[in-house]
Amino acid sequence: MLVAVEGLDQSGKATQAQHLRDRLRASGYKSRVVSFPDYGTFLGEEIARSLQGERDYGPETMQLLYVANRFERKADIDRWHAAGLIVLFDRYIASGVAYGEAQGLDPEWLTALQVSLPQPELTILLDIAPETAVARKTVGRDRYERDFALLTRVRESYLRQAEQAQWVRIDAEQAPDVVAAEMAAAIEPRLPELR
């Protein structure tokens, strides 16, 4: 099963995906978390340089780098899925659409670029206000995290996508244990039978 955990920076995606992975493992499921961008690859390093201001790529180039970075892990994702793992993505396809759309790119083009990637069977949106994202991380923010207007447009894209595709939307302004419980409740009815 492929599950995408989406949301603004500081919405708790990484933490909650790891908690959910641990909960699934404790219940006997094989599970792993995959984070994007994957900064451990050549393309991931280039993305990191751009986010820190060392490169000045336009929105199209950045989104092509993000998509290519996800394709770098496609064979791994296919293998894990075929082996019966529950793969939890800390950002995935919808993230590219949200950030690209927020920068004026066509969401249909952004979606089409990623149609050959393994598609998530469930997407969970951890929804927070841009003000919360900024308040949760006050130093060391990258160029996207420093752009409040951009974060506002990213959230609008996420909410639009969530409504169109019937994602599970969780209010991530709540206490972390409440968010974790709601994530578990969202995935448990969809879990495959343990063999």
N, C-alpha and C positions, 0 to 999 in steps of 0.2 A: 504494500500500500504506500502511495506517495502522498504526503501531507505537506502543504506549503503554509508556513507561518509568516504572515506579512504585517507590515505596519511601519510607522515612522521610526526614525532612530530614537532610541531610549524608550520604546514601547514595551520592552521586555522580551523581545523575540528570542534572543539567544538563551536567556535564563529559562524562559518557559519551555522552549523546545527541549532543553537539557532535562528539565524536571519531567516532562512528558516521556522522554526517552527512558529515563530511569524508572518511571512508573510502569511503562510497558515491559521493560526487562524484568522487573520484579514480578510481573504477572505471567512471565514465561515467553514473551515475544522477543524476537530478535529485532533490534532497532538501532538506528544511528542518526546523528544530526550532520547535515551538510550545510555549510554556510557559504553564502555568496555575497559579495565577490570572494573568490578563493584567492587570497593574496599570496599563496604559496606557489603560484605558477608564474611564468614569464608575463603573461597578459595581466594577471592579478597584480604583479609588481608595477606594471605600467599604469594600471588604474589607481593604485595607491599614490604613485607619484603625481598623478593629475589631481587627485583629491587634496593633496597637500600643497598644491600650487606650483609644483615643479614642471608641469606640462600645461599647455593651454589648448586643449582639444575642444572642438565645438560639440554641441549636444548629439549630433548624429554619430560622430566618431566615438564619443563616450558610450553611447548605447550599443554600437557595434562591438566595442571592446567587452562590455558587460555580457552581451549575448554570446560572443565567442568564448568568454570565460566559462559560461555555463556549458557550452558544447564541449569544452575540454574535459568535463566530468561525465559526459553522456554515457560512455561505455561503462563506467563504474556504476552509474545510476541504474542502467539497464541490467547489469549483472546482479546488483543488490536486490532489485525488484524481482528478478527471476528466481533468486534464492529465497524469496519469502520474507525479506526484511521489511520493516516499516521504516521508510526513509522520511525523516522530518527535515524540511528545508527551512533554514533561517534566511529568508528572502529567496525568491525564485522568479518565475516568469512575470508575475503581476508587478513586481518591483520595477522591472524595466519599463513596463507600460506606464506605471504611475510617475516615475521620475522623468521619463521621456515626454509624456503628455504634459507634465508640468512645465517643461521647457519648450513647449510649442510644437512637438512632433506629433505625427498622426498616430493615434493609438492602434488603428487597424494595421498600419505598416509594422509597428512594434510587435503586435501579436503575430502577424504573418512571419516575421523573422524567426519566431520561436516555435512554430507549429511542429517542427520535427523533433523537438525536445520531448522527453517523457512528460506527460501531462499529469498534474496532481489530481487525485481523486477527491481531495478535500482541501479547501483553502480556509484558513482561519485568519481573520483580520483582528489584530490587537490594536484597537482604536484609541488613540489619545489625541488631545488638542495640541497644535504646534507649540502653544505656550508651555505645556507640560514637557514636551521634548526639550525645549530650550532650558527650562528650569532644572531638569534632571541631569544635564551635562553643561556645566558653565565654562569649562576650560577644555582646550585640546580639540575643539570642534573642527571638522573639515569644511570645505567650501560650501557643501550642500547644507550642512548642519547650521551654518552661520546665516543662511538666507531664509529669513522668516517667511517672506512672501512665497518662496518656492515651496517650503514645507506646507504652507496652507493649500497650495495647488496640488501637491502630492496627496494630501489627505482627501481632497475633493475627488481626485481620480480613484483612489482606493475605495471611497464610499460608492462612487458610480459603478465601479467594477463589482463590488460586493453585492450591490442590488441586482445588477444584471445577471450575475452568475450564481446567485443564491449561496454566497459564502456564509460561514458562521462568523458573525461579528460579535466580538467580546469587548466590553468596556474595560480597557486596560488602565483606567484611572483608579480602579478598585485595588484593594490589598492583593499582593502577589498570590497568597494562598487561595483567594477567591477566584482569581484569574486561572490558576492551575486547576482548580476543581471544575470550572466551566470548560476548560480545554479538554479535560478528561471526559466530561459528560458529552462533549461534541464528538469525540472519536470513538468512544466505547461501543455505541450501537453499530458502527461501521467496521469493527475489527473482524478479521477472518477468524474462523474456528482454529484453535490450536490443534496441531496434529500430534 
